[in-house]
Amino acid sequence: MAPTITLAIDTTDLSLLRWAISPAWELLASIRTLTRPSGHAIHMPWLAEHRDDALLTDRRMAPARDLTAGPPSHLPGFLAPTPLSPLTAIDDELDEVRRTPADVVRRELREVFGDQVPVGLAPMLRAPRRELGFAMEHLRGYWDRALAPTWPRLRGLLESDIHYRARMLTERGPAAMFADIHPDLSLDAGSGELHITIRSIGQHGRRRTLDGRGLVLVPSAFAWPSLYLKTVEPWVPVIRYPVRGIGTLWSAPSDNADLAAALGETRARIITLLDSPATTLEIASRTGLAAGGVSTQLHKLARAGLVAPHRTGRSVLYARTARGDALLG
């Protein structure tokens, strides 16, 4: 039987439970997917396109690559600060990493690599802030090449997951919500203990408490199929988990000629891809249509009772209604 970590969660912690999106985490997890592609066949279309990215092949970027690919067990904690908003931007997160105190950088590099710090990271031990700044520049370039073009689609999927989980929490309670997130999560509502099955050698300790710090849940496309837990100070405790609907991320919208004849081709394409809620921007990205045109068609579908809008923070997610599901048969 796999070992577990028990996370004590009281009513205060549950009241502070929230979701967030982390572009920087997707960046880190995607690099680890590129450098360890086995077991990530679900991302094969993306992997095939970016497997020769300069971050992996250019020796000048070795420090950024060594820092983020690291050993398979875990990453330096400062690379992935807990996001505190569903609206976090990549530059804000990378700037936070740049501001990491020098003593924290040195300590965590030694904790992760021990006496085997890669040669390319040796300068970072001597001048952490300067070398970390260079690494962040290379990671920002990688973001522009590998993730920025698909970020609207990724973000839409992550926002859809947050909407779904929050609704489940409201309708069915925390135990059902955690169980639905991942089979390695199980909340005992009576004892207030969240049991987390550990499949990573980098996790240590058997029982942890949140101490009123709350808990942030971060859906992730590139975390699939694993869970990632961080509870150490000074960061707010976070669980990163595989996003719902990951199997649809790289797939093209399905063709439905009969539906197109009834609704028109554009509206048929839109309602067909709404297997999970999506924003106007995500729909536009996946269909290649202008956002304004998508918005117009969504309003028409909503007036017909086939989709319904749901607000999450500043975003509006559109989901098929029961009538819309019935139409697709």
C-alpha positions as CSV (number, residue, x, y, z in Angstrom):
1,M,0.0,0.0,0.0
2,A,1.3,3.4,-1.0
3,P,2.1,5.8,2.0
4,T,-0.1,8.7,2.7
5,I,0.2,12.2,4.1
6,T,-2.6,13.3,6.5
7,L,-3.5,16.9,6.3
8,A,-5.5,18.2,9.2
9,I,-8.2,20.6,8.0
10,D,-10.6,22.4,10.3
11,T,-13.6,24.6,9.5
12,T,-11.4,27.7,9.4
13,D,-9.2,26.2,6.8
14,L,-12.2,25.2,4.7
15,S,-13.6,28.7,4.9
16,L,-10.2,29.9,3.5
17,L,-10.3,27.3,0.7
18,R,-9.8,28.9,-2.7
19,W,-8.8,28.1,-6.3
20,A,-6.1,29.8,-8.4
21,I,-4.4,29.6,-11.7
22,S,-0.7,29.6,-12.0
23,P,0.9,30.3,-15.4
24,A,4.4,29.8,-13.9
25,W,3.5,26.4,-12.6
26,E,2.3,25.3,-16.1
27,L,5.6,26.6,-17.4
28,L,7.6,24.5,-15.0
29,A,5.4,21.4,-15.4
30,S,5.6,21.7,-19.1
31,I,9.4,21.7,-19.1
32,R,9.4,18.6,-17.0
33,T,7.0,17.0,-19.4
34,L,9.3,17.9,-22.3
35,T,12.4,16.5,-20.5
36,R,10.5,13.3,-19.3
37,P,7.9,12.7,-22.0
38,S,7.3,9.0,-21.1
39,G,3.9,8.8,-19.4
40,H,2.7,12.0,-21.0
41,A,1.2,10.7,-24.2
42,I,-1.9,12.8,-23.6
43,H,0.3,15.8,-24.5
44,M,1.8,14.2,-27.6
45,P,0.6,16.9,-30.1
46,W,2.2,19.6,-28.0
47,L,5.3,17.5,-27.3
48,A,5.9,16.9,-31.0
49,E,5.8,20.6,-31.7
50,H,8.1,21.7,-29.0
51,R,10.5,18.8,-28.3
52,D,13.4,20.8,-29.9
53,D,12.8,24.0,-28.1
54,A,15.9,26.1,-27.5
55,L,15.5,25.7,-23.8
56,L,16.4,22.1,-24.2
57,T,19.0,22.4,-26.9
58,D,20.9,25.8,-26.4
59,R,23.8,25.4,-23.9
60,R,23.4,29.0,-22.9
61,M,20.1,28.1,-21.4
62,A,21.5,25.2,-19.4
63,P,21.0,27.0,-16.0
64,A,17.3,27.6,-16.6
65,R,16.9,24.0,-17.9
66,D,18.8,22.5,-15.0
67,L,16.9,24.6,-12.5
68,T,13.4,23.7,-13.7
69,A,13.9,20.1,-15.0
70,G,15.8,19.2,-11.8
71,P,15.6,15.7,-10.2
72,P,12.3,13.9,-10.6
73,S,11.4,14.1,-6.9
74,H,10.8,17.8,-6.5
75,L,11.6,21.3,-7.4
76,P,13.1,24.2,-5.4
77,G,10.0,25.7,-3.7
78,F,10.8,29.3,-4.7
79,L,10.2,28.4,-8.4
80,A,6.5,27.9,-7.8
81,P,5.1,30.4,-5.2
82,T,1.5,29.7,-4.3
83,P,-0.7,31.8,-6.5
84,L,-3.3,33.8,-4.6
85,S,-5.6,34.8,-7.4
86,P,-7.3,33.1,-10.4
87,L,-6.1,36.0,-12.4
88,T,-2.3,35.7,-11.8
89,A,-0.2,36.7,-14.8
90,I,3.1,35.1,-15.9
91,D,5.2,38.2,-15.5
92,D,3.9,38.8,-11.9
93,E,4.9,35.2,-10.9
94,L,8.3,35.4,-12.6
95,D,9.0,38.7,-10.9
96,E,8.1,37.1,-7.6
97,V,10.7,34.4,-8.3
98,R,13.3,37.1,-9.2
99,R,12.8,38.7,-5.7
100,T,13.6,35.4,-3.9
101,P,16.1,36.2,-1.1
102,A,19.6,35.0,-1.8
103,D,19.8,32.8,1.3
104,V,16.5,31.0,0.3
105,V,17.9,30.3,-3.2
106,R,21.1,28.8,-1.8
107,R,19.3,26.8,0.8
108,E,16.7,25.3,-1.5
109,L,19.3,24.5,-4.3
110,R,21.2,22.5,-1.7
111,E,18.1,20.8,-0.4
112,V,17.1,19.7,-3.9
113,F,20.5,18.8,-5.3
114,G,22.5,18.1,-2.2
115,D,26.2,17.9,-3.1
116,Q,25.3,17.2,-6.8
117,V,24.4,20.8,-7.8
118,P,24.7,20.9,-11.6
119,V,27.8,22.7,-13.0
120,G,25.5,25.2,-14.7
121,L,23.9,26.2,-11.4
122,A,27.2,26.8,-9.6
123,P,27.1,30.5,-10.4
124,M,23.7,30.8,-8.9
125,L,25.1,29.7,-5.6
126,R,27.6,32.6,-5.8
127,A,25.3,35.3,-7.1
128,P,21.7,34.1,-6.7
129,R,19.8,37.2,-7.6
130,R,21.8,38.0,-10.7
131,E,21.8,34.4,-12.1
132,L,18.1,33.9,-11.2
133,G,17.3,37.0,-13.2
134,F,19.1,35.5,-16.3
135,A,17.2,32.2,-15.8
136,M,13.9,34.0,-15.6
137,E,14.6,35.8,-18.9
138,H,15.2,32.5,-20.6
139,L,12.0,31.1,-19.1
140,R,10.0,34.1,-20.3
141,G,11.3,33.4,-23.8
142,Y,10.3,29.8,-23.5
143,W,6.8,30.9,-22.4
144,D,6.5,33.1,-25.5
145,R,7.5,30.2,-27.8
146,A,5.9,27.2,-26.2
147,L,2.9,28.3,-24.1
148,A,1.7,31.8,-24.9
149,P,0.1,30.7,-28.3
150,T,-2.1,28.1,-26.5
151,W,-2.5,29.9,-23.2
152,P,-6.1,31.1,-24.0
153,R,-7.1,27.5,-24.5
154,L,-5.2,26.3,-21.4
155,R,-6.6,29.1,-19.3
156,G,-10.1,28.4,-20.4
157,L,-9.8,24.8,-19.5
158,L,-8.4,25.7,-16.0
159,E,-11.2,28.3,-15.5
160,S,-13.8,25.7,-16.4
161,D,-12.4,23.3,-13.9
162,I,-12.5,25.9,-11.1
163,H,-16.1,26.7,-12.0
164,Y,-17.0,23.0,-11.8
165,R,-15.2,22.3,-8.5
166,A,-16.6,25.3,-6.8
167,R,-20.1,24.3,-7.8
168,M,-19.6,20.7,-6.6
169,L,-18.3,22.1,-3.3
170,T,-21.5,24.1,-2.9
171,E,-23.8,21.4,-4.0
172,R,-22.2,18.2,-2.6
173,G,-19.8,19.3,0.1
174,P,-16.0,19.1,0.6
175,A,-15.7,15.3,0.9
176,A,-17.3,14.7,-2.5
177,M,-15.4,17.6,-4.1
178,F,-12.0,16.3,-3.0
179,A,-12.8,12.7,-4.0
180,D,-13.8,14.0,-7.5
181,I,-10.5,15.9,-7.9
182,H,-8.3,12.9,-7.8
183,P,-8.4,9.2,-6.6
184,D,-5.4,9.9,-4.3
185,L,-7.4,12.5,-2.3
186,S,-9.9,11.4,0.4
187,L,-11.4,13.7,3.0
188,D,-12.8,12.3,6.3
189,A,-15.4,14.9,7.1
190,G,-15.8,13.6,10.7
191,S,-12.1,13.8,11.7
192,G,-11.3,16.7,9.4
193,E,-8.4,14.8,7.9
194,L,-7.5,14.9,4.2
195,H,-5.6,11.8,3.2
196,I,-3.2,12.2,0.3
197,T,-1.7,9.1,-1.3
198,I,2.0,9.8,-1.9
199,R,3.6,8.5,-5.1
200,S,6.6,10.8,-5.1
201,I,9.9,10.1,-3.3
202,G,10.3,13.8,-2.7
203,Q,7.5,14.0,-0.1
204,H,8.4,13.8,3.5
205,G,6.4,13.6,6.7
206,R,3.2,11.8,7.5
207,R,0.9,14.4,9.2
208,R,0.8,18.1,8.6
209,T,-1.4,20.9,9.7
210,L,-2.5,24.1,7.9
211,D,-2.5,26.2,11.1
212,G,-5.2,28.5,9.8
213,R,-3.2,29.3,6.6
214,G,-6.0,28.0,4.4
215,L,-5.5,25.9,1.3
216,V,-5.2,26.8,-2.4
217,L,-6.2,24.3,-5.1
218,V,-4.5,24.8,-8.5
219,P,-5.8,22.8,-11.5
220,S,-3.0,22.1,-14.0
221,A,-2.8,20.7,-17.5
222,F,0.8,19.6,-17.3
223,A,0.6,18.1,-13.8
224,W,-1.4,15.2,-15.3
225,P,-1.6,12.5,-14.0
226,S,-0.1,13.5,-10.6
227,L,-0.8,15.5,-7.5
228,Y,1.7,18.0,-6.1
229,L,1.5,19.1,-2.5
230,K,3.4,21.9,-0.7
231,T,2.7,22.9,2.9
232,V,6.1,24.3,4.0
233,E,6.6,27.8,5.2
234,P,6.6,30.6,4.0
235,W,4.1,29.6,1.3
236,V,0.4,29.2,1.6
237,P,-0.3,25.5,1.4
238,V,-1.2,24.4,-2.1
239,I,-2.4,21.2,-3.9
240,R,-1.8,21.1,-7.7
241,Y,-4.0,18.6,-9.5
242,P,-4.8,17.4,-13.0
243,V,-7.4,19.6,-14.7
244,R,-10.7,18.0,-15.6
245,G,-11.2,17.5,-19.3
246,I,-7.5,17.2,-20.1
247,G,-8.3,14.7,-22.9
248,T,-10.0,17.4,-24.9
249,L,-7.1,19.9,-24.7
250,W,-5.3,19.2,-27.9
251,S,-8.2,17.6,-29.8
252,A,-9.9,19.4,-32.8
253,P,-13.6,20.2,-32.5
254,S,-15.8,17.3,-33.7
255,D,-17.8,17.5,-36.9
256,N,-21.6,17.3,-36.6
257,A,-23.2,17.9,-40.0
258,D,-26.8,17.3,-38.8
259,L,-26.4,19.8,-36.0
260,A,-24.9,22.3,-38.4
261,A,-27.9,22.0,-40.6
262,A,-30.2,22.8,-37.7
263,L,-28.2,25.6,-35.9
264,G,-25.8,26.8,-38.5
265,E,-22.1,25.7,-38.8
266,T,-20.7,28.3,-36.3
267,R,-23.2,27.7,-33.5
268,A,-22.9,23.9,-34.0
269,R,-19.1,24.1,-33.6
270,I,-19.4,26.2,-30.5
271,I,-22.0,24.0,-28.7
272,T,-20.2,20.8,-29.7
273,L,-17.0,21.8,-28.0
274,L,-18.7,22.8,-24.7
275,D,-18.2,19.4,-23.1
276,S,-16.9,21.5,-20.2
277,P,-17.5,25.2,-19.5
278,A,-15.4,27.6,-21.5
279,T,-14.8,31.3,-21.8
280,T,-15.4,33.3,-25.0
281,L,-11.7,33.6,-25.4
282,E,-11.1,29.9,-25.2
283,I,-13.8,29.1,-27.6
284,A,-12.4,31.7,-30.0
285,S,-8.9,30.1,-29.7
286,R,-10.2,26.6,-30.3
287,T,-12.4,27.5,-33.3
288,G,-10.3,30.1,-34.9
289,L,-13.2,32.6,-34.8
290,A,-13.1,36.2,-33.7
291,A,-14.0,36.7,-30.1
292,G,-16.7,39.2,-31.0
293,G,-18.4,36.7,-33.4
294,V,-18.2,33.9,-30.7
295,S,-19.8,36.3,-28.2
296,T,-22.7,37.0,-30.6
297,Q,-23.3,33.3,-31.3
298,L,-23.2,32.5,-27.6
299,H,-25.8,35.1,-26.8
300,K,-28.0,33.5,-29.5
301,L,-27.5,30.0,-28.0
302,A,-28.2,31.4,-24.6
303,R,-31.5,32.9,-25.7
304,A,-32.4,29.5,-27.2
305,G,-31.8,27.9,-23.8
306,L,-29.0,25.8,-25.1
307,V,-26.1,27.3,-23.1
308,A,-25.9,29.4,-20.0
309,P,-23.3,31.9,-18.7
310,H,-21.7,31.5,-15.3
311,R,-19.5,34.2,-13.8
312,T,-16.2,33.1,-12.1
313,G,-14.3,36.2,-10.8
314,R,-13.9,38.4,-13.8
315,S,-14.4,35.6,-16.3
316,V,-17.7,34.4,-17.7
317,L,-17.9,30.7,-18.5
318,Y,-20.5,29.2,-20.9
319,A,-21.8,25.7,-20.3
320,R,-24.3,23.6,-22.2
321,T,-27.7,23.3,-20.5
322,A,-29.6,20.1,-20.1
323,R,-31.5,21.2,-23.3
324,G,-28.2,21.7,-25.1
325,D,-27.0,18.2,-24.0
326,A,-30.2,16.7,-25.2
327,L,-29.8,18.3,-28.6
328,L,-26.5,16.6,-29.1
329,G,-28.1,13.3,-28.2
